Amino acid sequence: MPPQRTDPDHTGTDWHAQELLLMREVMKLVGRSLAPAFVLREMLHLMSELLGLNRGRMVLADEGIPGQAKETRTASIRHAYGLTAGQVASGVYRWGEGITGRVLQTGLPAIVQDVDAEPLFLFRSVPRSQLPPQTVAFLALPIEVNGATIGVLACHRIRSRQRHLNDDLALLRILATLAGQLLQLEQLVAEETRQLEERNAALARALDTSTARYGLIGRSPALLQALGELERVSQSQATVLLLGESGTGKELFARAVHLASGRHDQPFIKVNCSAIPETLFESELFGYERGAFTGANTARAGWFEQANGGTIFLDEIGELPLAMQSKLLRTLQEGTLVRLGGTREVKVNVRLVAATNRDLARDVQAGQFRQDLYYRLNVIPIRLPSLRERREDIRALALHFVNRANQAHERNVHLAPEAMARLEAHDWPGNIRELGNLIERLVLLTDHTRVTAVALERFMPESLTPLPATEPPPALPLPAGNVREYQSARSHSPQALQDALARHQGNQTQAAQSLGLTLRQFSYRLRKAGLR
């Protein structure tokens, strides 16, 4: 054990220089390491060697039961210098017990001028027989974190030293404050580490599922059921129709169909039918020959040819114009296509995966979708669950989006447990797309690294009541020849068109729907009748 300073005089000692040396050395220690155990022990060592503040110890609160009364809580010596292992082990105090316990209870410093004359002094760690024969004083100062007393910095000093007691107290106050800051930093690092471990564990659980190999995140029963159906049909060549609300991940499922099939080494072409102007559909899907139209200086293969041997994904297929529906049907049935402006048939071997959030059966009834194409597409329908049907996946999805946004924008945002619970409680009418957009907005705009439920609230959309589920209409019988009868351009009289417009206050979309027509069909009939 290092020798203890017991010289009562310290003749010629420059105390101011000793204090500066102590503080300089302590701050150097802090600069080298933020580990409190190392810094605090060396601090106690320097207190003894430089200033004669001997047998220094840090008494810190023990882990208590939540809600436990302070009177039954205990604190123990965690860091010490000049004490044996047995003396450290015996240094356990209840709140209010002895001098140390009173400092814990009141949060006020305690100065004992003579330990022999103080009845509250317990001599618990160091018996009186092991202390110097001179009059020994005891100084104890509270260590605070966030305004709460969590420990005590204490030491012995020879009372007759040639140094003012107030000087020792002033220095000890500084060291106690520094100790509190180091301990608070340790708590923050420990909490950050715990949260990172929880996030990593959640991400690992999300990745450790059969869905991960397809880029899908989650393991809810609804998701696994859809994935199971997908894998059962993946090796066939049958057309797959993905149904469900917007934002449920249809493109990922379409890619999963491709990856699980024998075509996974071949092209995967995705086409959003709602993003193509009607006049360009044919040339985009089936290609064109040189000179087919102004500007066609070279021939170009369409998406079907580019997907030859692989898979083509037609998203929002309900937006496909009627004229193109018949050409698509022919390509699917015959396995051939003719480029725009060409005469030669081109054979293609393509598997089709289609997706829509519309009720195609209802569109068939309204004359907005070919019945024969509907039955050709509806070979293997797979319904994708909405996010509110797979709430247990929200946590894994949110962590995935947070991690992705942090990497993309060089941030370090994470969600507090109560914020995650708030996300899980939301209905997400926009499904996964809405959740992903919200997380990216949150990561970019939040002012805090740790997002609480209160901070999250300003980014949350207003809750929308989902539309009530409707029973799908019964399957329609195929008409003769497997082709739907189409109404002529004069199927409705000018008076009927005018009446429909009047009933709907001039709204052509609603008027068209009331007559079982598309907006384009309705507008065409208005022009033919000379009404616009």
C-alpha positions, 0 to 999 in steps of 0.5 A, a space after each residue: 500500500 502506498 505510504 500515507 502523508 502524516 506530516 502535520 507541518 508540510 513545511 515550505 509546501 507551496 499549496 497553490 502549486 500543488 493544487 495546480 499540479 493536481 488539477 493539471 494531472 487530473 485533466 490529463 487523465 480525463 483527456 487520455 481516458 473517459 473511463 471513470 474507474 481509472 480517472 477517479 482512482 488516480 484522482 484519489 491517489 493525487 489527493 493523497 500524494 499532493 495535498 495530504 487528503 488521505 484514505 480517499 473514497 468514492 461511495 456510490 449508490 447501489 442499484 435499487 428496486 424501482 420505487 424503493 424508499 431511500 431509507 432502505 437503499 444502500 451505497 458502497 465504496 466503489 473507488 478508493 486509495 489507501 484502503 485495503 480490500 477488506 476496508 473497501 468491502 466493509 464500506 456499505 451505508 444506508 441513506 441517513 446512516 452515519 456521516 456518509 449516509 447523512 450526506 447521501 440523504 441531505 445532499 449537503 457537505 459534512 465536515 467533522 473536525 475530530 472523528 473521535 468527538 463525533 458520535 455519528 462517525 462510525 469508523 466502519 471502513 477504517 477502525 480508529 486504531 488504524 488511523 494516525 494518533 493525531 486529531 483526524 478530520 473527515 470531509 465528505 461532499 455530495 456527488 450529484 448527477 442531474 441534481 440528484 445525489 448519487 454518491 459521496 467523495 470523502 477523505 481523512 486529513 490531519 487537522 493540524 496541517 498548515 493549510 486552510 480547511 476552506 482551501 481543501 473544501 473548495 478543491 474537493 467541491 471541484 473534484 466532486 463536480 468533475 466526478 459527477 460529470 464523469 459518472 453522468 457521462 458513463 451513464 449516458 454511454 452505457 444507455 447509448 450502448 444499451 440502445 445500440 445493442 437493442 437496435 442491432 439485435 432487432 436488426 439481426 432478428 429482422 435479417 435472420 428470417 426467410 424473408 431477408 433473402 428477398 430484401 423483405 423485412 418482417 416475420 409476421 404471420 400475414 407476411 409469411 403467408 404471402 411469401 409462402 404462397 409466392 414460393 409455392 408458385 415461383 418455379 411455375 411459369 404462371 402469371 402472378 397478380 399481386 393485389 393490395 393497397 398502395 405502398 405494401 411493397 409490390 415491387 419487392 414481392 415481384 422481384 422475390 417472384 423473379 429471384 425464387 424462380 429459375 429465371 433469377 439469372 435473367 433480366 427483371 424489367 419493371 414497368 409502371 403503367 400509370 407513368 406512361 403516356 397513352 400514346 407511348 404505350 405500344 412503342 414502350 412495351 413492344 418496341 418499334 421499327 425504324 421509320 415507324 414514326 417521326 424521330 424513329 431513326 433506329 429500331 428499338 426493342 421494347 420492354 417485353 423483348 428486353 425481358 426475354 428469358 426473364 420476368 417483366 413486372 407491370 405495376 398499376 396494370 389497371 391503368 393500361 388503356 383498353 387498346 393496349 389490353 388486347 395487344 397485351 393479351 395476344 402477347 401473353 397467349 401467343 408468346 409473340 409480338 409485333 413491333 410498332 411499324 413492323 410486320 414480323 412476329 418476334 417470339 418472346 419467353 417472358 413471365 409476367 408479374 402484374 400488380 394493382 391496388 384497384 378492384 379489377 373485377 369491378 373495373 370489368 363490370 364498369 367496362 374499364 378492363 377487359 374481362 378476358 385479360 382479367 382472367 388471363 392475369 388472375 391465375 395466381 392472385 396473391 394479396 399483400 397485407 397492409 402494414 396495419 395487418 402486420 404491426 409486429 413488423 413495424 419495429 423492424 421496418 422502422 429500424 431498417 429505414 432509420 439505419 438507411 437514412 442515417 447512412 444516406 444523410 450521415 446522421 446518428 438518429 435513433 428512436 426511443 422505446 416510447 417513440 417506437 411504440 407510437 409508430 406501432 400504434 399508428 394505422 399507416 394508411 400509406 403502408 410501408 411507403 408512408 412509414 419510410 417517408 416519415 422516417 427519412 423526414 424525421 432523420 433529416 429534420 429532427 434536432 435531437 439524436 434520440 427521438 422521443 414520442 413527444 419529438 416524434 409527434 410533430 412528424 406524425 401524419 393525422 390519423 386517417 380512417 381506412 375505407 371500409 372493406 367491401 366484398 369483392 363482386 362475384 366472378 363474372 362468367 365468360 361471354 361467348 368466345 372469351 371476349 367481352 362485348 364492347 359498346 359502340 361509340 353511339 351506345 348512349 344518346 346525347 340526351 343521356 350524356 347531358 343528363 348524366 352531366 347535369 346529375 353530377 354538376 358537370 363532373 365528367 369523371 362521375 358522370 362517366 362512372 354512372 354510365 359504366 364508361 371510362 372518362 376517355 370513352 365519355 369524352 369521346 362520346 361527347 365530342 362525337 355528339 358535338 357537345 364539347 
